C-alpha cells in the first residue's frame, strides 16, 4: 500500500497499473488517473490496519490525505490484495464509514469532525 501511495504522489501511473488486477484494473482510466494524481498535493498516509495476510489474500486499511484545488480531502479505504505468482496485486476496496465524533484517522489527536472532516 505504501508503494502505491508513493506512486500516486509521484504520478507513477505505470506502477499503479502494474500493481492492480481484477475489478480494479477493468475500468481504470489511465489518463484521468494521471491528470488527477498530478493535480493534487499529497499530504500523508496513515496505515490503520494491516493484518498478517492469510494465504494469497490480504487487506490494508488506510487513510490518505491530499489537497485538491485548495481543499483538503481524504481517501479512507479497506483495500483487498491478492498474491499471484509471488506478487501482490490490488484487486478492489471498500470505504468504511467514519464516525465524526471519533479521533481523526490522520493521527492528529483531534476529533474527525474538527480535523479532516472540516471541508
C-alpha positions in Angstrom: 0.0 0.0 0.0 2.8 2.4 0.8 4.4 1.8 -2.6 1.1 2.6 -4.3 0.6 5.8 -2.3 4.2 6.8 -3.2 3.5 6.0 -6.9 0.4 8.2 -6.8 2.3 11.0 -5.1 4.9 10.8 -7.8 2.4 10.4 -10.6 3.9 7.0 -11.5 0.7 5.6 -13.0 2.6 2.9 -14.8 3.4 1.4 -11.4 -0.2 1.7 -10.3 -1.3 -0.2 -13.4 1.3 -2.9 -12.9 0.1 -3.5 -9.3 -3.6 -4.0 -10.0 -5.8 -6.7 -11.4 -9.3 -7.9 -11.5 -12.1 -5.4 -10.9 -9.7 -2.6 -10.1 -8.0 -2.9 -13.5 -11.1 -3.4 -15.6 -12.2 0.2 -15.9 -9.1 2.1 -14.8 -8.8 5.3 -16.7 -5.0 5.9 -17.1 -5.3 9.5 -18.5 -7.8 10.6 -15.8 -5.7 9.0 -13.0 -2.5 10.7 -14.3 -4.2 14.1 -14.5 -5.8 13.8 -11.1 -2.6 12.5 -9.3 -0.5 15.3 -10.8 -3.1 18.0 -9.9 -3.3 17.3 -6.1 -0.8 17.8 -3.3 -0.3 14.6 -1.3 -0.3 15.3 2.5 0.2 11.9 4.1 -0.7 8.3 4.5 -1.7 6.5 7.7 -2.0 2.7 7.8 -4.9 1.9 10.1 -4.8 -1.9 9.9 -2.7 -4.4 8.0 -3.3 -7.8 9.5 -0.9 -10.6 8.5 -2.0 -12.0 5.2 -3.5 -15.4 5.1 -2.5 -17.4 2.1 -2.8 -15.5 -1.1 -5.1 -12.7 0.1 -4.7 -9.8 2.4 -6.2 -6.4 3.4 -4.8 -3.0 4.2 -7.0 -0.2 5.7 -5.5 3.2 5.1 -6.3 6.9 5.4 -4.6 9.1 2.7 -4.8 12.9 2.8 -4.4 15.2 -0.2 -5.3 18.8 -1.2 -7.2 19.4 -4.4 -7.8 23.0 -5.6 -7.1 24.3 -2.1 -9.5 21.9 -0.4 -8.1 19.2 2.0 -9.7 15.8 1.2 -9.0 12.2 2.1 -9.4 8.6 0.9 -10.3 6.1 3.5 -10.4 2.5 2.2 -10.0 -1.1 3.2 -8.1 -2.4 0.2 -8.1 -6.1 -0.9 -4.9 -7.6 -2.3 -4.3 -10.9 -4.0 -0.9 -12.7 -4.3 -0.4 -14.1 -7.8 2.9 -15.9 -8.6 4.5 -14.4 -5.5 3.5 -10.8 -6.4 0.8 -8.7 -4.5 -1.9 -7.0 -6.6 -4.6 -4.5 -5.6 -8.0 -6.0 -6.6 -10.6 -3.8 -5.0 -11.6 -1.9 -1.9 -14.5 -0.5 0.2 -14.8 2.8 2.0 -15.7 2.1 5.7 -17.9 4.6 7.5 -16.2 7.1 9.7 -17.8 8.2 13.0 -17.4 12.0 13.1 -17.1 12.0 16.9 -14.1 9.6 17.0 -10.5 10.5 16.9 -9.3 11.5 13.4 -7.7 8.8 11.4 -4.8 11.0 10.4 -3.4 10.7 13.9 -3.7 14.4 14.9 -5.4 13.6 18.2 -8.4 15.8 17.3 -12.0 14.6 16.6 -12.6 13.7 13.0 -15.3 16.4 12.7 -12.8 19.0 13.9 -9.9 17.8 11.7 -10.0 16.1 8.3 -13.8 16.3 8.0 -13.8 20.1 8.2 -14.4 20.6 4.4 
